[in-house]
Amino acid sequence: MLAQRTNTIRTTILTDANQQSKRSLSLTVERDAPPSRSRSIARLARRDVDRLLSLAEFLPVSDGLIIREVVGSGRPVAYVARLIGQSRHRVRTRISRLIARTNDPAFLYVLSRRVRFDAPQAGGPGAWRTGPRVGGRVDQPARCAWPEEWPEPLRATAQLCVLDGLSCRAAAARTGTSYHVFRRHLSTLRELGHVWRSSWRED
């Protein structure tokens, strides 16, 4: 009887020790867990945040939603992940890629040719290149139109691959156009973007 009671006490002590160990492990995991906001967002300056929010209207609807919710409203990544039915890791990856896409010279070049403002931009041409900054002031009347000299395949590449972020293969499958056509025009737009960026940096 005494041996049985001793075993019961020993089992209780071991169980309590295991539970304490699990609590300690849980606390360690929580401390080491990534923050709810993406690290790439946490590093953004206020000016870059404003710029990113102004560019959200030129992104696909779901991408724009993510930027507005996480960057604009400060929603946790976990909340947005539940909202759109994706994992937190996938949402963080999308945010990082969206930031990279909106910083791409080709993206900014396409917007500079696509959007036209009816009123002069405050700050001159530089306001478009850096500010809401890529797009001038949001309260200015603007209209979207492709340059007349751009052929239809170039316009499709600019919209689907540069602005929407599709791969050349995905764009080709969606439109029924040759993959090589998209690849050639995307290469052209990237070259033009770098030339465009270099030209305004020298101004």
C-alpha positions as CSV (number, residue, x, y, z in Angstrom):
1,M,0.0,0.0,0.0
2,L,2.8,2.3,0.9
3,A,4.7,1.4,-2.3
4,Q,1.6,2.2,-4.4
5,R,1.2,5.6,-2.7
6,T,4.8,6.4,-3.3
7,N,4.5,5.6,-7.0
8,T,1.4,7.8,-7.2
9,I,3.3,10.7,-5.6
10,R,6.2,10.1,-7.9
11,T,3.9,10.1,-11.0
12,T,2.3,13.3,-9.9
13,I,5.6,15.0,-9.5
14,L,6.7,13.9,-13.0
15,T,3.5,15.0,-14.5
16,D,3.8,18.5,-12.9
17,A,7.4,18.6,-14.1
18,N,6.3,17.8,-17.7
19,Q,3.6,20.4,-17.6
20,Q,6.0,23.0,-16.3
21,S,8.4,22.0,-19.1
22,K,5.7,22.4,-21.7
23,R,4.8,25.9,-20.3
24,S,8.4,26.9,-20.5
25,L,8.6,25.6,-24.1
26,S,5.4,27.5,-25.0
27,L,6.7,30.7,-23.6
28,T,10.0,30.3,-25.6
29,V,8.1,29.7,-28.8
30,E,5.9,32.7,-28.2
31,R,9.0,34.9,-27.6
32,D,10.7,33.6,-30.7
33,A,7.6,33.8,-32.9
34,P,7.6,36.4,-35.7
35,P,5.7,39.6,-35.1
36,S,2.2,39.9,-36.5
37,R,3.3,42.6,-39.0
38,S,5.8,41.7,-41.7
39,R,9.4,42.6,-41.0
40,S,9.6,44.2,-44.5
41,I,6.7,46.6,-43.4
42,A,8.3,47.4,-40.1
43,R,11.4,48.7,-41.8
44,L,9.4,51.1,-44.1
45,A,9.7,54.8,-43.4
46,R,6.5,56.9,-43.2
47,R,7.1,58.3,-46.6
48,D,7.5,54.8,-48.1
49,V,4.2,53.7,-46.4
50,D,2.3,56.7,-47.9
51,R,3.8,55.9,-51.3
52,L,2.9,52.2,-51.1
53,L,-0.7,53.0,-50.1
54,S,-1.1,55.4,-53.0
55,L,0.1,52.6,-55.4
56,A,-2.3,50.1,-54.0
57,E,-5.1,51.4,-56.3
58,F,-3.0,50.2,-59.3
59,L,-2.6,46.7,-58.0
60,P,-5.1,43.8,-58.4
61,V,-8.0,43.9,-56.0
62,S,-6.7,41.2,-53.6
63,D,-3.2,42.7,-53.5
64,G,-4.5,46.2,-52.9
65,L,-6.7,44.8,-50.1
66,I,-3.7,43.3,-48.3
67,I,-1.7,46.5,-48.6
68,R,-4.5,48.7,-47.2
69,E,-5.4,46.3,-44.4
70,V,-1.8,45.6,-43.2
71,V,0.0,48.8,-44.1
72,G,-2.8,51.3,-44.0
73,S,-5.0,50.1,-41.2
74,G,-2.3,48.2,-39.2
75,R,-4.2,44.9,-39.1
76,P,-2.2,41.9,-38.0
77,V,-1.0,39.6,-40.8
78,A,-2.9,36.7,-39.1
79,Y,-6.2,38.7,-39.4
80,V,-5.7,39.3,-43.1
81,A,-4.6,35.7,-43.6
82,R,-8.0,34.5,-42.2
83,L,-9.8,37.1,-44.2
84,I,-8.5,35.9,-47.5
85,G,-8.1,32.2,-46.6
86,Q,-4.3,32.0,-46.8
87,S,-1.5,31.2,-44.4
88,R,0.3,33.9,-42.5
89,H,3.6,32.8,-44.2
90,R,2.0,33.2,-47.7
91,V,0.6,36.7,-46.8
92,R,4.0,37.8,-45.6
93,T,5.6,36.6,-48.7
94,R,3.0,38.4,-50.8
95,I,3.6,41.6,-49.0
96,S,7.4,41.4,-49.6
97,R,6.8,40.7,-53.2
98,L,4.3,43.6,-53.5
99,I,6.9,45.9,-52.0
100,A,9.5,44.7,-54.4
101,R,7.1,45.0,-57.4
102,T,6.1,48.6,-56.6
103,N,9.8,49.5,-56.3
104,D,10.6,48.0,-59.7
105,P,11.6,50.7,-62.2
106,A,9.4,48.9,-64.9
107,F,6.4,49.3,-62.6
108,L,7.0,53.0,-62.0
109,Y,7.7,53.6,-65.7
110,V,4.5,51.9,-66.8
111,L,2.5,54.0,-64.4
112,S,4.2,57.1,-65.6
113,R,3.0,56.3,-69.1
114,R,-0.4,55.0,-68.1
115,V,-1.7,57.7,-65.8
116,R,-2.2,61.3,-66.8
117,F,-3.1,64.2,-64.5
118,D,-5.4,67.0,-65.7
119,A,-3.7,69.4,-63.4
120,P,0.1,70.0,-63.0
121,Q,1.6,67.9,-60.3
122,A,2.8,69.6,-57.2
123,G,6.6,69.5,-57.2
124,G,6.9,68.9,-60.9
125,P,7.9,65.6,-62.5
126,G,9.8,64.5,-59.4
127,A,6.5,64.2,-57.5
128,W,5.4,61.4,-59.8
129,R,8.6,59.5,-59.4
130,T,8.9,59.5,-55.6
131,G,5.6,60.5,-54.1
132,P,2.0,59.6,-53.4
133,R,3.9,60.2,-54.5
134,V,4.1,58.0,-57.6
135,G,1.1,59.4,-58.9
136,G,1.2,63.0,-57.8
137,R,-1.5,64.0,-55.4
138,V,-4.5,61.8,-54.9
139,D,-6.9,64.7,-55.0
140,Q,-5.8,65.6,-58.6
141,P,-8.1,64.5,-61.4
142,A,-6.4,61.6,-63.3
143,R,-7.2,59.5,-66.3
144,C,-5.7,56.2,-67.3
145,A,-4.9,55.6,-70.9
146,W,-2.2,53.6,-72.7
147,P,0.1,55.5,-75.0
148,E,-1.3,55.4,-78.5
149,E,2.0,54.2,-79.9
150,W,2.1,51.1,-77.7
151,P,0.9,48.0,-79.6
152,E,-1.7,45.7,-77.9
153,P,0.8,43.0,-76.9
154,L,3.0,45.6,-75.1
155,R,-0.1,47.0,-73.3
156,A,-1.1,43.5,-72.2
157,T,2.4,42.8,-71.0
158,A,2.5,46.1,-69.1
159,Q,-0.8,45.3,-67.4
160,L,-0.6,41.6,-66.7
161,C,3.1,41.1,-66.0
162,V,4.3,44.5,-64.7
163,L,1.3,45.8,-62.8
164,D,-0.5,42.6,-61.9
165,G,2.6,40.6,-61.3
166,L,1.8,37.5,-63.4
167,S,4.5,35.4,-64.9
168,C,4.9,35.4,-68.7
169,R,3.6,31.8,-68.8
170,A,0.5,32.7,-66.8
171,A,-0.2,35.8,-68.9
172,A,0.2,33.7,-72.1
173,A,-2.2,31.1,-70.8
174,R,-4.7,33.7,-69.9
175,T,-4.7,35.5,-73.2
176,G,-3.7,32.8,-75.6
177,T,-0.7,34.8,-76.8
178,S,2.7,33.3,-77.2
179,Y,4.9,33.1,-74.1
180,H,7.8,34.5,-76.1
181,V,5.8,37.6,-77.0
182,F,5.3,38.4,-73.4
183,R,8.9,37.6,-72.5
184,R,10.2,39.9,-75.3
185,H,7.9,42.8,-74.3
186,L,8.7,42.4,-70.6
187,S,12.4,42.6,-71.3
188,T,11.7,45.8,-73.3
189,L,9.7,47.4,-70.4
190,R,12.4,46.5,-67.9
191,E,15.1,48.1,-70.0
192,L,12.9,51.2,-70.5
193,G,12.3,51.3,-66.8
194,H,16.0,51.4,-66.0
195,V,16.7,54.0,-68.6
196,W,13.8,56.1,-67.2
197,R,15.0,55.8,-63.7
198,S,18.5,56.7,-64.7
199,S,17.3,59.8,-66.6
200,W,15.4,61.3,-63.6
201,R,18.2,60.6,-61.2
202,E,20.4,62.7,-63.3
203,D,18.0,65.6,-63.3
